[in-house]
């Protein structure tokens, strides 16, 4: 049975707004979990929830933001061994005599973690964006144009003709191949995206690949 989905602009805008709210809710839910885990660890010495939280997140660089947040506002350290995340509490000193300080140790800072959001960290990196094919194509064409200029300076006419033909053929092949490589790597690059974003990214790559292959055929 086909789903009855409204496709008017108003309905689409409503769905887009819902996606934004879902993203905000996700960020705030993770923030609440971080604060709760740090408070629990401070009260009971149990920080295992930190490992479970990081493991529950989508595989992306946003995981590292959460790990760094724990490390900045608490002595909680989250590391990965194989496929398993482990959380432990750093100690302020390396030795029992308390003569060797641990430079990575941070005390519990409940108010600090409550006031600072994990997704707003100064060192936060953006998730991989949709690949800008026009930008890639421009850089690629600039490279081949520079090679053509060098080839046209060859004195021997026969060698020059062969070099120019080779560069033009390479340019046409690279135009199509470059996008194929991006398509093959898309699953890893966008693993942290939600299904809607991933579908749009895949559709964009397929369209770009088709355009590149058409360009290659025309240039051949």
Secondary structure as UniProt FT lines:
FT   HELIX           9..44
FT   HELIX           48..56
FT   HELIX           62..73
FT   STRAND          76..81
FT   TURN            82..83
FT   STRAND          84..89
FT   TURN            96..97
FT   TURN            103..104
FT   HELIX           110..115
FT   HELIX           118..120
FT   TURN            122..123
FT   HELIX           133..151
FT   TURN            152..153
FT   HELIX           157..189
FT   TURN            190..192
FT   HELIX           195..219
//
